[in-house]
Amino acid sequence: MIYLHIFNADGSLKIRQQLGPEDDAQAIAEMNGSNFFVLDETGYWPDQVYFEAGAIVQKPVKPSIFHQFDYATKQWVDRRTPDDLWAAVRVQRNILLAASDWTQLPDVPLSTKSTWAAYRQALRDITNQPDQLAIEWPIQPV
């Protein structure tokens, strides 16, 4: 199998298409508004490669699902804002609080309630920590 890889001017992969014997790679690339194309036996995906200096270059491993590839610097960048990061912390905190709601019901023993109440308060205080990328989560009681 031969694949046609058509790239944008910034190096990003625009089209990945398997070619048949009758297909004209140059014509397909020009029809898609690009002069940057490579024929290869490997069907690369956009998160795997970019085009630079006439060759396909393997991207470094993506650090997290939140990172996006910056074709200008050829690096993965995390574009989340501090507000985005704090929102994610609050979502996780709320999930943990909801999962421990049962510990404060009237029929739960007082010793269990007080142990879990301290844990739940520590969860509520999470947003007082200085760095949303280095949250120290409280340990759930046993």
C-alpha positions as CSV (number, residue, x, y, z in Angstrom):
1,M,0.0,0.0,0.0
2,I,1.2,3.5,-0.8
3,Y,-0.1,6.5,1.1
4,L,-0.1,10.1,0.0
5,H,0.6,12.5,2.8
6,I,-0.3,16.1,2.0
7,F,1.0,18.8,4.4
8,N,0.1,22.4,5.1
9,A,2.7,25.1,4.8
10,D,3.2,25.0,8.6
11,G,4.2,21.3,8.5
12,S,0.9,19.9,9.8
13,L,-0.6,16.8,8.1
14,K,-3.6,17.9,6.1
15,I,-4.6,14.7,4.3
16,R,-3.6,11.1,4.5
17,Q,-4.9,9.0,1.7
18,Q,-4.3,5.5,0.4
19,L,-3.5,5.6,-3.3
20,G,-4.6,3.3,-6.0
21,P,-2.4,2.5,-9.1
22,E,-4.3,5.0,-11.2
23,D,-4.0,7.9,-8.8
24,D,-1.8,10.9,-9.6
25,A,-0.2,12.1,-6.3
26,Q,0.9,15.4,-7.7
27,A,-2.5,16.2,-9.1
28,I,-4.2,15.3,-5.8
29,A,-1.8,17.4,-3.8
30,E,-2.3,20.4,-6.2
31,M,-6.1,19.9,-6.1
32,N,-5.9,20.2,-2.3
33,G,-3.9,23.4,-2.5
34,S,-0.5,22.0,-1.4
35,N,2.9,21.4,-3.0
36,F,4.1,19.6,0.1
37,F,3.5,15.9,-0.2
38,V,5.2,12.6,0.5
39,L,4.5,9.1,-0.8
40,D,5.2,6.5,1.8
41,E,4.3,2.9,2.7
42,T,3.4,4.0,6.3
43,G,0.1,5.5,6.9
44,Y,1.0,8.2,9.4
45,W,-1.6,10.0,11.5
46,P,-1.6,13.7,12.3
47,D,-0.6,13.2,16.0
48,Q,2.5,11.3,14.9
49,V,4.4,13.4,12.3
50,Y,5.0,16.8,10.8
51,F,6.8,17.9,7.6
52,E,10.0,19.9,7.7
53,A,12.9,20.4,5.2
54,G,11.4,18.0,2.7
55,A,11.0,15.1,5.1
56,I,8.4,13.5,7.4
57,V,9.6,14.0,11.0
58,Q,8.3,11.9,14.0
59,K,6.8,14.1,16.7
60,P,7.9,13.5,20.3
61,V,5.6,11.6,22.6
62,K,2.5,13.6,23.5
63,P,2.8,14.4,27.2
64,S,-0.9,14.5,28.0
65,I,-4.3,14.6,26.4
66,F,-4.3,18.4,27.0
67,H,-1.2,19.2,24.9
68,Q,-1.4,20.5,21.4
69,F,1.4,20.5,18.9
70,D,2.8,23.9,18.0
71,Y,4.1,23.7,14.5
72,A,6.0,27.0,14.8
73,T,8.2,25.7,17.7
74,K,7.8,22.0,16.9
75,Q,6.9,21.2,20.5
76,W,3.9,20.1,22.5
77,V,2.3,22.9,24.5
78,D,-0.4,22.9,27.2
79,R,-2.6,25.9,26.4
80,R,-4.8,25.6,29.5
81,T,-5.1,28.7,31.5
82,P,-4.9,28.8,35.3
83,D,-8.7,29.1,35.4
84,D,-9.0,26.0,33.3
85,L,-6.7,24.1,35.6
86,W,-8.6,25.2,38.7
87,A,-11.9,24.2,37.1
88,A,-10.5,20.7,36.6
89,V,-9.3,20.5,40.2
90,R,-12.8,21.6,41.4
91,V,-14.5,19.0,39.2
92,Q,-12.3,16.2,40.7
93,R,-12.9,17.6,44.2
94,N,-16.6,17.7,43.7
95,I,-16.6,14.0,42.5
96,L,-14.7,13.0,45.6
97,L,-17.1,15.0,47.8
98,A,-20.1,13.4,46.2
99,A,-18.6,9.9,46.6
100,S,-18.3,10.5,50.3
101,D,-21.7,12.1,51.0
102,W,-22.9,8.8,52.5
103,T,-20.5,9.3,55.4
104,Q,-22.5,12.2,56.8
105,L,-25.9,10.5,56.8
106,P,-27.8,10.3,60.2
107,D,-27.4,6.5,60.5
108,V,-23.5,6.6,60.1
109,P,-21.6,6.1,63.4
110,L,-20.2,9.3,64.9
111,S,-16.5,8.0,64.7
112,T,-16.9,7.4,61.0
113,K,-18.6,10.8,60.5
114,S,-15.8,12.8,62.2
115,T,-13.0,11.0,60.4
116,W,-14.7,11.6,57.0
117,A,-15.7,15.1,58.0
118,A,-12.0,16.0,58.3
119,Y,-11.3,14.5,54.9
120,R,-14.2,16.3,53.3
121,Q,-13.0,19.6,54.8
122,A,-9.6,19.0,53.4
123,L,-11.2,18.5,50.0
124,R,-13.1,21.8,50.4
125,D,-9.8,23.5,51.2
126,I,-8.1,22.2,48.1
127,T,-8.5,25.5,46.2
128,N,-6.4,27.2,48.9
129,Q,-3.3,25.5,47.6
130,P,-0.9,27.7,45.6
131,D,-0.3,25.5,42.6
132,Q,-3.1,23.8,40.6
133,L,-0.5,21.6,38.9
134,A,0.8,20.2,42.2
135,I,-2.3,19.5,44.2
136,E,-1.8,17.5,47.4
137,W,-4.9,15.5,47.7
138,P,-6.0,14.3,51.1
139,I,-5.9,10.5,51.8
140,Q,-9.4,9.0,51.9
141,P,-10.1,7.3,55.3
142,V,-10.4,3.5,55.3
